[in-house]
């Protein structure tokens, strides 16, 4: 245990050094590949710091205000990365990163947690009655991606209006879900999360707020470096924009939920594992996605809920598998291994998927003429 703590501390210090290094490399206009990779890894400690600061600040503010704050800010990294990417005109990469974050939460986060917990405790048991509402909410989240994909076939020009209307509905459901969860006394999962984080060290609300604010500013700066270098770097590395958004940006954006789920799995807290993975996915669809749609409207970048058919299929597959685990009420490490295998299969598929195919699908969905994509040209 002591050796593990030492290694973990050394890794954290190493990753923290990457934050100022990414700023310097971006300022001097270094090789885009170096800027992209350094900035990408610099996001990891910032995501974890923001998560810890949010939990500790929530602990200091009480159950009601703290629960509301924790629900709102738990997906702040994905929101910040998405907003910065939209400002840089990377609308399709934002959609890909949302898809990737959902896949990471439901397949990687839940899969790693089931493997770690299964190898240590054997069988994971879940309260199916308590998780029934989460399962139904997951299905509704899937509908939010299926409906625009289906209705755009008949009215491709109405995709933007449909997305705006759906975004208002999603935000209304999010607010209602948060209020019910807080006042119905079902915040035990988040309260336990806060207590476990705050048990090690008691921070004042002011200090936690300062850390949260500074981390958010730093994350915005690092995200700027990532998005500026993404296109030239991925072209040189041979990655498509879709693969980069889904696997790279989506992966680092959801690393906080993955680490949290693994920590809870080690402690045998199965309900908190589901809250960190399934709950985070629900919040991403109900809050982050509509907020990014509105952000795209304000910054003049095309952003809607009409994802490509490849992304929709991947999201639905992840939701179906997670829902099956919830309905079963128990799982072992082999189910976790299958979740990771599913993620790898989808990631390999996106690696071989050309950007031209995704661009053609999106252009047809939005009622535009199908673009001719030249080799090496920017597809976003």
C-alpha positions as a Markdown table, in Angstrom:
| # | Residue | x | y | z |
|---|---|---|---|---|
| 1 | Unk | 0.0 | 0.0 | 0.0 |
| 2 | Unk | 2.8 | 2.4 | 0.9 |
| 3 | Unk | 4.7 | 1.7 | -2.3 |
| 4 | Unk | 1.5 | 2.2 | -4.3 |
| 5 | Unk | 0.9 | 5.6 | -2.6 |
| 6 | Unk | 4.5 | 6.7 | -3.5 |
| 7 | Unk | 4.1 | 5.7 | -7.1 |
| 8 | Unk | 0.8 | 7.4 | -7.3 |
| 9 | Unk | 2.2 | 10.6 | -5.8 |
| 10 | Unk | 5.2 | 10.6 | -8.3 |
| 11 | Unk | 2.8 | 10.1 | -11.2 |
| 12 | Unk | 0.7 | 13.0 | -10.1 |
| 13 | Unk | 3.7 | 15.3 | -9.8 |
| 14 | Unk | 4.9 | 14.3 | -13.2 |
| 15 | Unk | 1.6 | 15.0 | -14.8 |
| 16 | Unk | 1.2 | 18.4 | -13.0 |
| 17 | Unk | 4.5 | 19.5 | -14.6 |
| 18 | Unk | 2.9 | 19.0 | -18.0 |
| 19 | Unk | 0.4 | 21.8 | -17.4 |
| 20 | Unk | 2.9 | 24.8 | -17.5 |
| 21 | Unk | 4.9 | 22.9 | -20.2 |
| 22 | Unk | 1.8 | 22.7 | -22.4 |
| 23 | Unk | 1.4 | 26.5 | -22.1 |
| 24 | Unk | 5.0 | 27.1 | -23.0 |
| 25 | Unk | 5.0 | 24.8 | -26.0 |
| 26 | Unk | 1.8 | 26.3 | -27.3 |
| 27 | Unk | 3.1 | 29.8 | -26.9 |
| 28 | Unk | 6.4 | 29.1 | -28.8 |
| 29 | Unk | 4.4 | 27.2 | -31.5 |
| 30 | Unk | 6.3 | 24.0 | -31.1 |
| 31 | Unk | 5.7 | 20.9 | -33.1 |
| 32 | Unk | 1.9 | 20.3 | -33.1 |
| 33 | Unk | 2.3 | 16.7 | -32.3 |
| 34 | Unk | 4.3 | 17.5 | -29.1 |
| 35 | Unk | 1.9 | 20.3 | -28.1 |
| 36 | Unk | -1.1 | 18.0 | -28.6 |
| 37 | Unk | 0.3 | 15.0 | -26.7 |
| 38 | Unk | 1.7 | 17.1 | -23.8 |
| 39 | Unk | -1.5 | 19.1 | -23.5 |
| 40 | Unk | -3.7 | 16.0 | -23.7 |
| 41 | Unk | -1.9 | 14.3 | -20.8 |
| 42 | Unk | -1.9 | 17.6 | -18.9 |
| 43 | Unk | -5.7 | 17.5 | -18.8 |
| 44 | Unk | -5.7 | 14.3 | -16.7 |
| 45 | Unk | -4.5 | 15.8 | -13.4 |
| 46 | Unk | -6.7 | 18.9 | -13.9 |
| 47 | Unk | -9.8 | 16.7 | -14.3 |
| 48 | Unk | -8.9 | 14.8 | -11.1 |
| 49 | Unk | -8.2 | 18.1 | -9.1 |
| 50 | Unk | -11.5 | 19.6 | -10.3 |
| 51 | Unk | -13.4 | 16.5 | -9.2 |
| 52 | Unk | -11.8 | 16.5 | -5.7 |
| 53 | Unk | -12.3 | 20.2 | -5.2 |
| 54 | Unk | -15.9 | 19.9 | -6.2 |
| 55 | Unk | -16.6 | 17.1 | -3.8 |
| 56 | Unk | -14.8 | 18.9 | -0.9 |
| 57 | Unk | -16.6 | 22.2 | -1.6 |
| 58 | Unk | -19.9 | 20.3 | -1.7 |
| 59 | Unk | -19.1 | 18.8 | 1.7 |
| 60 | Unk | -18.6 | 22.2 | 3.2 |
| 61 | Unk | -21.8 | 23.7 | 1.8 |
| 62 | Unk | -24.2 | 21.1 | 3.1 |
| 63 | Unk | -26.3 | 18.4 | 1.5 |
| 64 | Unk | -28.7 | 20.5 | -0.5 |
| 65 | Unk | -26.5 | 23.2 | -1.9 |
| 66 | Unk | -23.5 | 20.8 | -2.0 |
| 67 | Unk | -25.5 | 18.1 | -3.9 |
| 68 | Unk | -26.7 | 20.7 | -6.4 |
| 69 | Unk | -23.2 | 21.9 | -6.9 |
| 70 | Unk | -21.7 | 18.5 | -7.2 |
| 71 | Unk | -24.4 | 17.5 | -9.8 |
| 72 | Unk | -23.7 | 20.6 | -11.9 |
| 73 | Unk | -19.9 | 20.6 | -11.8 |
| 74 | Unk | -19.2 | 16.9 | -12.0 |
| 75 | Unk | -19.1 | 17.0 | -15.8 |
| 76 | Unk | -17.4 | 20.5 | -15.9 |
| 77 | Unk | -14.2 | 19.2 | -17.7 |
| 78 | Unk | -16.2 | 17.8 | -20.6 |
| 79 | Unk | -18.2 | 21.1 | -20.8 |
| 80 | Unk | -15.1 | 23.2 | -20.7 |
| 81 | Unk | -13.3 | 21.1 | -23.4 |
| 82 | Unk | -16.4 | 21.2 | -25.5 |
| 83 | Unk | -16.9 | 25.0 | -25.3 |
| 84 | Unk | -13.2 | 25.7 | -26.2 |
| 85 | Unk | -13.4 | 23.3 | -29.1 |
| 86 | Unk | -16.6 | 25.0 | -30.4 |
| 87 | Unk | -14.9 | 28.4 | -30.2 |
| 88 | Unk | -12.2 | 27.0 | -32.5 |
| 89 | Unk | -14.8 | 25.7 | -35.0 |
| 90 | Unk | -14.5 | 22.0 | -34.1 |
| 91 | Unk | -18.2 | 21.1 | -34.0 |
| 92 | Unk | -17.8 | 17.6 | -35.2 |
| 93 | Unk | -14.9 | 16.9 | -32.8 |
| 94 | Unk | -17.2 | 18.1 | -30.0 |
| 95 | Unk | -19.8 | 15.5 | -31.0 |
| 96 | Unk | -17.2 | 12.9 | -31.2 |
| 97 | Unk | -15.8 | 13.8 | -27.7 |
| 98 | Unk | -19.4 | 13.5 | -26.3 |
| 99 | Unk | -19.7 | 10.1 | -27.9 |
| 100 | Unk | -16.3 | 9.1 | -26.5 |
| 101 | Unk | -17.1 | 10.3 | -23.0 |
| 102 | Unk | -20.4 | 8.3 | -22.9 |
| 103 | Unk | -18.5 | 5.2 | -24.2 |
| 104 | Unk | -15.7 | 5.7 | -21.6 |
| 105 | Unk | -18.2 | 6.0 | -18.7 |
| 106 | Unk | -20.4 | 3.1 | -19.6 |
| 107 | Unk | -17.8 | 0.7 | -21.1 |
| 108 | Unk | -14.3 | 1.6 | -19.7 |
| 109 | Unk | -15.3 | 3.1 | -16.3 |
| 110 | Unk | -17.9 | 0.4 | -15.5 |
| 111 | Unk | -15.7 | -2.3 | -17.0 |
| 112 | Unk | -12.6 | -1.5 | -15.0 |
| 113 | Unk | -14.7 | -1.2 | -11.8 |
| 114 | Unk | -16.3 | -4.6 | -12.4 |
| 115 | Unk | -12.9 | -6.2 | -13.0 |
| 116 | Unk | -11.2 | -4.6 | -10.0 |
| 117 | Unk | -14.2 | -5.3 | -7.7 |
| 118 | Unk | -14.8 | -8.7 | -9.1 |
| 119 | Unk | -11.3 | -9.9 | -8.6 |
| 120 | Unk | -11.3 | -8.7 | -5.1 |
| 121 | Unk | -14.8 | -9.5 | -3.9 |
| 122 | Unk | -16.2 | -12.0 | -6.4 |
| 123 | Unk | -19.7 | -11.0 | -7.5 |
| 124 | Unk | -21.0 | -7.4 | -7.6 |
| 125 | Unk | -24.6 | -7.1 | -6.4 |
| 126 | Unk | -26.7 | -4.1 | -7.3 |
| 127 | Unk | -30.1 | -3.0 | -5.9 |
| 128 | Unk | -32.2 | -3.2 | -9.1 |
| 129 | Unk | -35.1 | -1.3 | -7.6 |
| 130 | Unk | -32.9 | 1.6 | -6.6 |
| 131 | Unk | -31.2 | 1.6 | -10.1 |
| 132 | Unk | -34.5 | 1.2 | -12.0 |
| 133 | Unk | -34.9 | 4.9 | -12.5 |
| 134 | Unk | -31.3 | 5.2 | -13.7 |
| 135 | Unk | -31.9 | 2.4 | -16.2 |
| 136 | Unk | -35.0 | 4.2 | -17.6 |
| 137 | Unk | -33.1 | 7.5 | -17.7 |
| 138 | Unk | -30.4 | 5.8 | -19.8 |
| 139 | Unk | -33.0 | 4.6 | -22.3 |
| 140 | Unk | -34.4 | 8.1 | -22.5 |
| 141 | Unk | -30.9 | 9.4 | -23.2 |
| 142 | Unk | -30.6 | 6.9 | -26.0 |
| 143 | Unk | -33.9 | 8.3 | -27.5 |
| 144 | Unk | -32.3 | 11.8 | -27.5 |
| 145 | Unk | -29.8 | 10.6 | -30.1 |
| 146 | Unk | -32.2 | 8.3 | -32.0 |
| 147 | Unk | -34.9 | 10.9 | -32.6 |
| 148 | Unk | -32.8 | 13.5 | -34.4 |
| 149 | Unk | -31.1 | 10.7 | -36.4 |
| 150 | Unk | -34.5 | 9.3 | -37.6 |
| 151 | Unk | -36.4 | 12.6 | -38.1 |
| 152 | Unk | -33.5 | 14.2 | -40.1 |
| 153 | Unk | -34.3 | 11.7 | -42.9 |
| 154 | Unk | -37.6 | 13.4 | -43.6 |
| 155 | Unk | -36.6 | 17.0 | -42.6 |
| 156 | Unk | -32.8 | 17.5 | -42.7 |
| 157 | Unk | -33.2 | 21.3 | -42.7 |
| 158 | Unk | -35.1 | 21.1 | -39.3 |
| 159 | Unk | -32.2 | 19.5 | -37.4 |
| 160 | Unk | -31.1 | 22.7 | -35.8 |
| 161 | Unk | -34.6 | 23.7 | -34.5 |
| 162 | Unk | -35.2 | 20.1 | -33.4 |
| 163 | Unk | -32.0 | 20.1 | -31.4 |
| 164 | Unk | -32.8 | 23.4 | -29.7 |
| 165 | Unk | -36.2 | 22.2 | -28.7 |
| 166 | Unk | -34.8 | 18.9 | -27.4 |
| 167 | Unk | -32.1 | 20.8 | -25.5 |
| 168 | Unk | -34.8 | 22.8 | -23.6 |
| 169 | Unk | -36.5 | 19.5 | -22.7 |
| 170 | Unk | -33.3 | 17.9 | -21.6 |
| 171 | Unk | -32.4 | 20.8 | -19.3 |
| 172 | Unk | -35.9 | 20.8 | -17.8 |
| 173 | Unk | -35.5 | 17.1 | -17.1 |
| 174 | Unk | -32.1 | 17.6 | -15.6 |
| 175 | Unk | -33.3 | 20.3 | -13.3 |
| 176 | Unk | -36.3 | 18.2 | -12.2 |
| 177 | Unk | -34.0 | 15.2 | -11.7 |
| 178 | Unk | -31.6 | 17.1 | -9.5 |
| 179 | Unk | -34.3 | 18.6 | -7.4 |
| 180 | Unk | -36.0 | 15.3 | -6.8 |
| 181 | Unk | -32.8 | 13.6 | -6.0 |
| 182 | Unk | -31.8 | 16.2 | -3.5 |
| 183 | Unk | -35.1 | 16.6 | -1.7 |
| 184 | Unk | -36.1 | 13.0 | -1.9 |
| 185 | Unk | -33.1 | 12.1 | 0.2 |
| 186 | Unk | -31.5 | 9.9 | -2.5 |
| 187 | Unk | -28.2 | 11.7 | -2.5 |
| 188 | Unk | -26.6 | 9.1 | -0.3 |
| 189 | Unk | -24.3 | 8.0 | -3.1 |
| 190 | Unk | -22.9 | 11.5 | -3.6 |
| 191 | Unk | -22.8 | 12.2 | 0.1 |
| 192 | Unk | -20.7 | 9.1 | 0.6 |
| 193 | Unk | -18.5 | 10.2 | -2.2 |
| 194 | Unk | -18.0 | 13.6 | -0.6 |
| 195 | Unk | -17.3 | 12.0 | 2.8 |
| 196 | Unk | -14.7 | 9.7 | 1.5 |
| 197 | Unk | -12.9 | 12.6 | -0.3 |
| 198 | Unk | -13.2 | 14.9 | 2.7 |
| 199 | Unk | -12.1 | 12.4 | 5.3 |
| 200 | Unk | -8.5 | 12.7 | 4.3 |
| 201 | Unk | -8.2 | 16.4 | 4.6 |
| 202 | Unk | -10.7 | 19.2 | 5.5 |
| 203 | Unk | -10.5 | 22.2 | 3.1 |
| 204 | Unk | -12.3 | 25.4 | 3.7 |
| 205 | Unk | -14.9 | 26.4 | 1.2 |
| 206 | Unk | -12.8 | 29.3 | 0.1 |
| 207 | Unk | -9.8 | 27.2 | -0.6 |
| 208 | Unk | -11.8 | 24.6 | -2.4 |
| 209 | Unk | -13.5 | 27.3 | -4.5 |
| 210 | Unk | -10.1 | 28.8 | -5.3 |
| 211 | Unk | -8.7 | 25.5 | -6.4 |
| 212 | Unk | -11.8 | 24.8 | -8.5 |
| 213 | Unk | -11.6 | 28.2 | -10.2 |
| 214 | Unk | -7.9 | 28.0 | -10.9 |
| 215 | Unk | -8.2 | 24.4 | -12.2 |
| 216 | Unk | -11.0 | 25.5 | -14.5 |
| 217 | Unk | -9.0 | 28.4 | -15.9 |
| 218 | Unk | -6.0 | 26.1 | -16.4 |
| 219 | Unk | -8.2 | 23.5 | -18.1 |
| 220 | Unk | -9.5 | 26.1 | -20.5 |
| 221 | Unk | -6.0 | 27.1 | -21.4 |
| 222 | Unk | -4.8 | 23.6 | -21.9 |
| 223 | Unk | -8.0 | 22.8 | -23.9 |
| 224 | Unk | -7.1 | 25.8 | -26.1 |
| 225 | Unk | -3.7 | 24.2 | -26.8 |
| 226 | Unk | -5.2 | 20.8 | -27.5 |
| 227 | Unk | -7.8 | 22.1 | -29.9 |
| 228 | Unk | -5.4 | 24.4 | -31.7 |
| 229 | Unk | -2.9 | 21.6 | -32.3 |
| 230 | Unk | -5.5 | 18.8 | -32.8 |
| 231 | Unk | -5.9 | 19.0 | -36.6 |
| 232 | Unk | -2.3 | 19.3 | -37.7 |
| 233 | Unk | -1.2 | 16.8 | -35.0 |
| 234 | Unk | -3.7 | 14.1 | -35.9 |
| 235 | Unk | -3.1 | 14.5 | -39.6 |
| 236 | Unk | 0.6 | 13.9 | -39.0 |
| 237 | Unk | 0.0 | 11.0 | -36.6 |
| 238 | Unk | -2.5 | 9.4 | -39.1 |
| 239 | Unk | -5.5 | 9.7 | -36.8 |
| 240 | Unk | -8.9 | 10.8 | -38.1 |
| 241 | Unk | -10.7 | 13.7 | -36.4 |
| 242 | Unk | -13.5 | 11.4 | -35.4 |
| 243 | Unk | -11.1 | 8.9 | -33.8 |
| 244 | Unk | -9.2 | 11.7 | -32.0 |
| 245 | Unk | -12.4 | 13.2 | -30.6 |
| 246 | Unk | -13.9 | 9.9 | -29.5 |
| 247 | Unk | -10.8 | 8.1 | -28.1 |
| 248 | Unk | -8.4 | 10.8 | -27.2 |
| 249 | Unk | -10.6 | 13.8 | -26.1 |
| 250 | Unk | -13.4 | 11.6 | -24.9 |
| 251 | Unk | -10.9 | 9.5 | -23.0 |
| 252 | Unk | -9.2 | 12.3 | -21.1 |
| 253 | Unk | -12.5 | 14.0 | -20.4 |
| 254 | Unk | -13.9 | 10.9 | -18.7 |
| 255 | Unk | -10.8 | 9.9 | -16.9 |
| 256 | Unk | -12.1 | 11.4 | -13.6 |
| 257 | Unk | -15.2 | 9.1 | -13.6 |
| 258 | Unk | -13.0 | 6.1 | -14.5 |
| 259 | Unk | -10.7 | 6.7 | -11.5 |
| 260 | Unk | -13.6 | 7.4 | -9.2 |
| 261 | Unk | -15.3 | 4.1 | -10.2 |
| 262 | Unk | -12.2 | 2.1 | -9.7 |
| 263 | Unk | -11.7 | 3.6 | -6.2 |
| 264 | Unk | -15.3 | 2.8 | -5.2 |
| 265 | Unk | -14.9 | -0.7 | -6.6 |
| 266 | Unk | -11.8 | -1.3 | -4.4 |
| 267 | Unk | -13.9 | -0.3 | -1.4 |
| 268 | Unk | -16.8 | -2.6 | -2.4 |
| 269 | Unk | -19.3 | 0.3 | -2.9 |
| 270 | Unk | -21.2 | -1.0 | -5.9 |
| 271 | Unk | -23.9 | 1.6 | -5.8 |
| 272 | Unk | -21.3 | 4.4 | -5.9 |
| 273 | Unk | -19.7 | 2.7 | -8.9 |
| 274 | Unk | -23.0 | 2.9 | -10.8 |
| 275 | Unk | -23.4 | 6.5 | -9.7 |
| 276 | Unk | -20.0 | 7.4 | -11.0 |
| 277 | Unk | -20.5 | 5.8 | -14.4 |
| 278 | Unk | -24.2 | 5.6 | -15.2 |
| 279 | Unk | -25.1 | 8.7 | -13.3 |
| 280 | Unk | -22.3 | 10.7 | -15.0 |
| 281 | Unk | -23.5 | 9.6 | -18.4 |
| 282 | Unk | -27.1 | 10.7 | -17.6 |
| 283 | Unk | -25.8 | 14.1 | -16.5 |
| 284 | Unk | -23.7 | 14.4 | -19.6 |
| 285 | Unk | -26.7 | 13.9 | -21.9 |
| 286 | Unk | -29.2 | 16.0 | -19.8 |
| 287 | Unk | -26.8 | 18.9 | -19.1 |
| 288 | Unk | -23.6 | 19.0 | -21.1 |
| 289 | Unk | -25.0 | 18.1 | -24.5 |
| 290 | Unk | -27.8 | 20.8 | -24.4 |
| 291 | Unk | -25.4 | 23.4 | -23.0 |
| 292 | Unk | -23.0 | 22.8 | -25.9 |
| 293 | Unk | -25.9 | 23.1 | -28.4 |
| 294 | Unk | -26.7 | 26.6 | -26.9 |
| 295 | Unk | -23.0 | 27.5 | -26.9 |
| 296 | Unk | -22.8 | 26.6 | -30.6 |
| 297 | Unk | -25.7 | 28.9 | -31.3 |
| 298 | Unk | -24.0 | 31.8 | -29.5 |
| 299 | Unk | -20.5 | 31.3 | -31.1 |
| 300 | Unk | -21.9 | 30.7 | -34.6 |
| 301 | Unk | -20.7 | 27.1 | -34.8 |
| 302 | Unk | -22.9 | 24.3 | -36.1 |
| 303 | Unk | -23.7 | 22.1 | -33.1 |
| 304 | Unk | -26.8 | 19.9 | -32.8 |
| 305 | Unk | -27.9 | 16.6 | -31.4 |
| 306 | Unk | -27.9 | 15.0 | -34.9 |
| 307 | Unk | -24.9 | 12.7 | -34.5 |
| 308 | Unk | -23.6 | 10.4 | -37.3 |
| 309 | Unk | -25.1 | 7.0 | -37.5 |
| 310 | Unk | -21.8 | 5.4 | -36.4 |
| 311 | Unk | -21.8 | 7.5 | -33.2 |
| 312 | Unk | -25.5 | 6.8 | -32.5 |
| 313 | Unk | -25.0 | 3.1 | -32.9 |
| 314 | Unk | -22.0 | 3.1 | -30.6 |
| 315 | Unk | -23.9 | 5.1 | -27.9 |
| 316 | Unk | -27.0 | 2.8 | -28.1 |
| 317 | Unk | -24.8 | -0.3 | -27.9 |
| 318 | Unk | -23.1 | 1.1 | -24.7 |
| 319 | Unk | -26.5 | 1.9 | -23.2 |
| 320 | Unk | -27.9 | -1.5 | -24.0 |
| 321 | Unk | -25.0 | -3.3 | -22.3 |
| 322 | Unk | -25.1 | -1.1 | -19.2 |
| 323 | Unk | -28.8 | -1.5 | -19.0 |
| 324 | Unk | -28.5 | -5.3 | -19.1 |
| 325 | Unk | -26.0 | -5.2 | -16.2 |
| 326 | Unk | -28.4 | -3.0 | -14.2 |
| 327 | Unk | -31.4 | -5.4 | -15.0 |
| 328 | Unk | -29.3 | -8.5 | -14.0 |
| 329 | Unk | -28.6 | -7.0 | -10.6 |
| 330 | Unk | -25.2 | -8.7 | -10.3 |
| 331 | Unk | -22.0 | -8.9 | -12.3 |
| 332 | Unk | -18.5 | -10.5 | -12.2 |
| 333 | Unk | -15.1 | -9.5 | -13.6 |
| 334 | Unk | -15.9 | -11.3 | -16.8 |
| 335 | Unk | -18.7 | -8.8 | -17.6 |
| 336 | Unk | -16.2 | -6.0 | -17.0 |
| 337 | Unk | -13.8 | -7.7 | -19.4 |
| 338 | Unk | -16.6 | -7.8 | -22.0 |
| 339 | Unk | -17.3 | -4.1 | -21.5 |
| 340 | Unk | -13.7 | -3.3 | -22.2 |
| 341 | Unk | -13.6 | -5.6 | -25.2 |
| 342 | Unk | -16.7 | -3.8 | -26.6 |
| 343 | Unk | -15.0 | -0.4 | -26.2 |
| 344 | Unk | -11.9 | -1.7 | -28.0 |
| 345 | Unk | -14.0 | -3.1 | -30.8 |
| 346 | Unk | -15.7 | 0.2 | -31.3 |
| 347 | Unk | -12.4 | 2.2 | -31.0 |
| 348 | Unk | -10.8 | 0.0 | -33.7 |
| 349 | Unk | -13.9 | 0.6 | -35.9 |
| 350 | Unk | -13.6 | 4.4 | -35.5 |
| 351 | Unk | -9.8 | 4.2 | -36.2 |
| 352 | Unk | -10.6 | 2.7 | -39.6 |
| 353 | Unk | -13.5 | 5.1 | -40.3 |
| 354 | Unk | -12.5 | 7.9 | -42.7 |
| 355 | Unk | -13.5 | 11.4 | -41.8 |
| 356 | Unk | -14.9 | 11.7 | -45.3 |
| 357 | Unk | -17.6 | 9.2 | -44.5 |
| 358 | Unk | -18.6 | 11.0 | -41.3 |
| 359 | Unk | -18.5 | 14.4 | -43.1 |
| 360 | Unk | -20.8 | 13.1 | -45.8 |
| 361 | Unk | -23.2 | 11.6 | -43.3 |
| 362 | Unk | -23.4 | 14.9 | -41.3 |
| 363 | Unk | -23.7 | 17.1 | -44.4 |
| 364 | Unk | -26.6 | 15.0 | -45.7 |
| 365 | Unk | -28.2 | 15.1 | -42.2 |
| 366 | Unk | -28.0 | 18.9 | -42.2 |
| 367 | Unk | -29.4 | 19.3 | -45.7 |
| 368 | Unk | -26.1 | 20.5 | -47.2 |
| 369 | Unk | -24.5 | 19.3 | -50.4 |
| 370 | Unk | -22.2 | 16.4 | -49.9 |
| 371 | Unk | -18.6 | 17.8 | -49.7 |
| 372 | Unk | -15.7 | 16.5 | -51.7 |
| 373 | Unk | -13.0 | 15.7 | -49.2 |
| 374 | Unk | -9.4 | 16.0 | -50.5 |
| 375 | Unk | -6.7 | 13.8 | -49.0 |
| 376 | Unk | -5.1 | 15.5 | -46.0 |
| 377 | Unk | -7.7 | 18.3 | -46.0 |
| 378 | Unk | -9.4 | 19.5 | -42.9 |
| 379 | Unk | -12.8 | 17.7 | -42.6 |
| 380 | Unk | -14.2 | 19.8 | -39.8 |
